[in-house]
């Protein structure tokens, strides 16, 4: 476990558990969902406060994709589906740490879970005003390979928690939660003016969201900003849970199957040795 602190903020990381953040607190109050030892033991990174998504975000239709004329089948990792890549299921390693900074690296060799070699990096910097995260991925294969990445933060959800963001479109999906088509955002899912998350059940991918989302807790306002590389935002508001997720991601759900057919897939094609990086920030303002 790595503990970081800056001003009134404290954070804990567990590199060996999927490169996950296990706590982010303001004056001891949770900003992200706190991890419990029981949740980490039974769920791994899925029981954490935030974990990286690499080399793709969300689900694959039929757990399969095609690339350069070859078909690949990936094993299911959750609820019968291949989801969120491999980074959250593998140990990462701290390559640099300081009082308020840490750099984590995961290097992947081709296997049944993902057929292409790559290196992923998380550079996390805590300051008195919030957390900055820089994600990077490098293609280590000797040929071009697809790549996507993102973060999966679970936010604390005390009563009257509010969410605000605006998006151009939302993707409707089938029973497998695989996108079928994009539409304008319906009123029931419209958070442009800000609203409480309680009473809303949602698990969808939004596109062209402007790179800004605001989460208002009773004791803090959190402003998530992400650069334009994170074109998509997955919002997961489950019923009856004490947390919800607002996930900035590069690729559309099932984007690996839509590289050529869907301009919004936003899957990168990295050449050998090519590196892609993007940054996001979670600013924290006490209330």
C-alpha positions in Angstrom: 0.0 0.0 0.0 1.2 3.5 -0.8 -0.1 6.5 1.1 -0.1 10.0 -0.3 -1.1 13.3 1.2 -1.4 17.0 0.3 -3.1 19.6 2.4 -6.4 18.2 3.6 -6.4 15.4 1.0 -5.2 11.8 1.6 -5.0 9.0 -0.8 -4.1 5.3 -0.7 -2.9 3.1 -3.7 -2.5 -0.6 -4.0 -0.4 -1.2 -7.1 -0.5 -4.9 -6.7 -4.3 -4.9 -6.9 -4.8 -3.8 -10.4 -3.1 -0.5 -10.0 -6.1 0.7 -7.9 -6.8 3.7 -5.8 -8.3 2.4 -2.6 -9.1 5.7 -0.8 -9.4 9.4 -1.6 -10.5 11.5 1.4 -11.0 15.2 2.4 -10.5 15.7 6.1 -11.1 12.0 6.5 -14.4 12.1 4.6 -14.6 9.8 1.5 -14.7 11.4 -1.9 -14.4 8.1 -3.7 -15.9 4.9 -2.4 -13.7 3.6 0.4 -12.3 0.1 -0.1 -12.8 -2.5 2.6 -10.4 -5.4 3.1 -13.3 -7.8 2.5 -14.1 -6.1 -0.9 -10.5 -6.2 -2.1 -10.1 -9.8 -1.0 -13.2 -11.0 -2.9 -13.4 -8.6 -5.8 -9.8 -7.3 -6.3 -9.7 -4.0 -8.1 -13.4 -4.1 -8.6 -13.8 -3.5 -4.9 -11.6 -0.5 -5.0 -12.3 3.2 -5.2 -10.9 3.6 -8.7 -9.0 1.4 -11.2 -7.5 1.8 -14.7 -9.2 0.4 -17.8 -6.6 -0.8 -20.4 -6.3 -1.8 -23.3 -10.0 -1.1 -23.7 -13.0 0.1 -21.8 -16.2 -1.8 -21.1 -17.7 -4.8 -23.0 -17.0 -6.7 -26.1 -19.9 -8.2 -28.1 -19.7 -12.0 -27.9 -16.3 -11.6 -26.2 -14.8 -11.4 -29.7 -13.2 -8.9 -32.1 -11.5 -8.9 -35.4 -8.3 -7.0 -36.2 -6.4 -7.0 -39.5 -8.3 -10.1 -40.8 -7.9 -12.2 -37.7 -10.5 -13.1 -35.1 -9.8 -13.0 -31.4 -11.9 -14.5 -28.6 -11.3 -13.3 -25.1 -12.3 -15.1 -21.9 -15.1 -13.7 -19.8 -13.9 -11.7 -16.8 -17.3 -10.5 -15.3 -20.9 -11.7 -15.6 -20.0 -13.9 -18.7 -18.4 -11.0 -20.6 -14.9 -9.8 -21.4 -14.8 -6.3 -19.9 -12.4 -3.5 -19.1 -9.3 -5.1 -20.5 -6.6 -6.7 -18.4 -5.0 -3.9 -16.3 -7.5 -4.1 -13.4 -6.8 -7.9 -13.0 -3.0 -7.7 -13.0 -0.4 -6.3 -10.6 1.2 -3.0 -11.4 4.5 -1.8 -10.0 5.5 1.5 -8.5 8.5 2.9 -10.3 8.6 6.3 -8.5 7.0 7.6 -5.3 7.1 10.8 -3.2 5.0 12.3 -0.5 2.3 13.3 -3.0 3.2 11.5 -6.2 3.4 8.0 -7.6 4.1 6.4 -10.9 2.7 2.9 -11.6 3.5 0.7 -14.6 2.1 -2.5 -16.0 3.8 -4.4 -18.8 1.7 -6.9 -20.7 3.0 -10.0 -22.5 0.6 -11.5 -25.0 -1.7 -14.1 -23.5 -5.3 -15.5 -23.7 -6.7 -12.3 -22.1 -5.1 -9.9 -24.6 -3.1 -10.9 -27.7 -0.8 -7.8 -28.0 2.1 -6.6 -25.9 1.9 -3.2 -24.4 3.1 -1.0 -21.5 0.6 1.1 -19.5 1.5 3.9 -17.1 -0.4 5.8 -14.4 1.2 9.0 -13.1 -0.7 10.3 -10.1 -0.1 13.6 -8.4 -2.0 14.9 -5.4 -2.0 18.5 -4.4 -4.0 20.6 -2.0 -6.6 21.3 -4.7 -7.1 17.8 -6.1 -5.7 14.9 -8.0 -4.1 14.8 -11.5 -3.8 11.6 -13.4 -1.9 11.1 -16.6 -2.5 7.8 -18.4 -0.2 6.4 -21.1 0.0 3.3 -23.2 2.8 2.1 -25.5 2.6 -0.6 -28.2 5.3 -3.2 -27.5 4.2 -5.4 -30.4 6.2 -5.6 -33.6 3.1 -4.6 -35.6 0.2 -2.1 -35.3 -2.2 -2.9 -32.4 -5.5 -1.4 -31.1 -5.6 0.5 -27.8 -8.0 2.3 -25.6 -7.9 3.3 -21.9 -9.7 5.1 -19.2 -10.3 5.3 -15.4 -13.2 3.8 -13.4 -13.8 6.0 -10.3 -16.6 5.1 -7.9 -17.7 8.2 -6.2 -19.1 8.4 -2.7 -22.9 8.7 -2.6 -24.2 10.2 0.6 -27.9 11.5 0.5 -28.5 14.4 -1.9 -25.4 13.8 -4.0 -25.7 15.6 -7.3 -24.1 15.1 -10.8 -23.8 17.6 -13.6 -22.5 17.1 -17.1 -23.7 17.7 -20.7 -23.3 15.3 -23.6 -24.2 15.5 -27.3 -25.4 11.9 -27.5 -26.0 8.7 -25.5 -25.7 5.2 -26.8 -28.7 2.9 -26.4 -27.8 -0.7 -25.9 -29.2 -4.2 -26.0 -29.7 -6.7 -23.2 -26.0 -7.5 -23.2 -25.3 -3.7 -22.7 -23.7 -3.6 -26.2 -24.4 -0.3 -27.9 -26.9 -0.4 -30.8 -27.3 3.3 -31.8 -26.7 6.8 -30.6 -29.5 9.3 -29.8 -29.9 12.7 -28.3 -30.0 12.5 -24.5 -33.5 11.9 -23.1 -34.9 14.0 -20.3 -34.6 11.1 -17.8 -30.9 10.9 -18.4 -30.2 14.6 -18.8 -27.8 16.0 -16.2 -26.9 19.2 -18.0 -28.5 21.4 -15.3 -27.3 19.2 -12.4 -29.6 16.8 -10.5 -29.5 14.3 -7.6 -28.4 10.8 -8.6 -30.9 9.1 -6.4 -33.9 8.0 -8.3 -31.9 7.5 -11.6 -30.7 4.1 -12.7 -28.2 4.3 -15.5 -25.4 2.3 -17.2 -24.7 4.0 -20.5 -21.9 5.5 -22.6 -22.2 9.2 -23.5 -20.3 10.8 -26.3 -18.9 14.3 -26.8 -19.4 15.3 -23.2 -17.2 18.4 -23.3 -14.6 17.0 -20.8 -16.2 18.3 -17.6 -18.4 16.7 -15.0 -19.3 18.0 -11.5 -20.1 15.8 -8.5 -21.5 17.7 -5.5 -21.3 16.0 -2.1 -22.6 17.6 1.1 -19.1 18.4 2.1 -17.2 18.9 -1.2 -17.6 19.8 -4.9 -15.6 17.6 -7.2 -14.9 18.9 -10.7 -13.7 16.2 -13.1 -12.0 17.6 -16.2 -10.4 15.4 -19.0 -8.7 16.3 -22.2 -10.4 15.6 -25.5 -8.8 12.2 -25.9 -11.4 11.0 -23.4 -14.2 11.4 -25.9 -16.6 9.1 -24.1 -18.1 9.1 -20.6 -19.6 6.0 -19.1 -22.1 6.8 -16.3 -23.1 3.9 -14.0 -25.7 4.7 -11.4 -26.9 1.4 -9.8 -30.0 1.2 -7.7 -29.6 0.8 -3.9 -25.8 1.2 -3.8 -23.7 3.7 -1.8 -21.6 4.7 -4.8 -21.8 5.5 -8.5 -19.3 5.7 -11.3 -18.4 8.5 -13.8 -15.8 7.0 -16.1 -13.8 9.1 -18.6 -12.7 6.7 -21.3 -11.2 7.0 -24.8 -13.2 4.3 -26.6 -16.8 3.6 -27.2 -18.1 0.4 -25.6 -17.5 -2.5 -28.0 -15.3 -0.1 -30.0 -12.9 -2.9 -30.9 -15.6 -4.2 -33.2 -16.2 -0.8 -34.8 -12.8 0.5 -35.6 -13.7 0.8 -39.3 -17.5 1.1 -39.2 -18.0 3.7 -36.5 -16.1 7.0 -36.5 -16.9 7.5 -32.8 -15.2 4.2 -31.8 -12.0 6.2 -30.9 -9.9 3.0 -30.7 -6.3 4.0 -31.3 -4.1 2.1 -33.8 -0.7 2.4 -32.4 2.4 1.6 -34.5 5.3 -0.4 -33.0 6.8 1.7 -30.2 4.1 4.4 -30.5 3.0 5.9 -27.2 -0.4 7.7 -26.5 -1.2 9.6 -23.3 -4.0 11.7 -21.9 -4.7 13.5 -18.6 -7.6 14.1 -16.3 -8.0 16.0 -13.1 -10.3 15.8 -10.1 -10.4 19.2 -8.4 -11.7 19.2 -4.9 -13.4 22.3 -3.3 -14.6 21.9 0.3 -18.1 23.1 1.0 
